[in-house]
């Protein structure tokens, strides 16, 4: 049975901050499939937002031109390093469903953990590479898994990963949250659950900008293949 690419994003800004320093974009890949780009600029507020938008714009343009994910991440690092002389940093996560290779590709310059579930089991992968912009030869960490039913990936920014730290709580358990969501949960259900849990751990006052990207690959039986995208942005 064919599969559906189900991607969802849930995010909120730091408490008492009018603007989130996280930027998340979805782009279509020229060979088929989708890529989600998540960047977290150093600090918070307007300056961090401008920084994360620079990074996502650069990566988005390269992916649309057919540049591979890893090369796009390295180019973004070189661009940011040259632009700001190594004085600012940004984290970057790229989650791609590449229909040309029939794989899901995870490319990261981030210190947070990510969650990956396949038919072989569950793995929570700690951040393995330093952020962009600080060193001239920074390379991303990357993993590639085959497109298959039941695949689930969760990526989070540091505002999610570090939630509850001020209260001395243990690290956020993405595996436990995924299990609570259940095997049939949609990507939106999972993203909302992760964000809700992180917000609760900070007492409803997020200590940093929070962003979640969730991916699932459920089966479908549609005869007319309809693509849908949805955005919901509450205004202050």
Secondary structure, 3 states (H helix, E strand, C coil): CCECCEEEEEEECCCCCCCCCEEEEEEECCCCEEEEEEEEECCCCHHHHHHHHHHHHHHHHHHHCCCCHHHHHHHHHHHHHHHHCCCCCEEEEEEEEECCCCEEEEEEECCCCEEEEECCEEEEECCCCCCECCCCCCCCEEEEEECCCCCEEEEECHHHHCCCHHHCCCCCCHHHHHHHHCCCCCHHHHHHHHHHHHHHHCCCCCCCCEEEEEEECCECCCCCCCCCCCCCCCCC
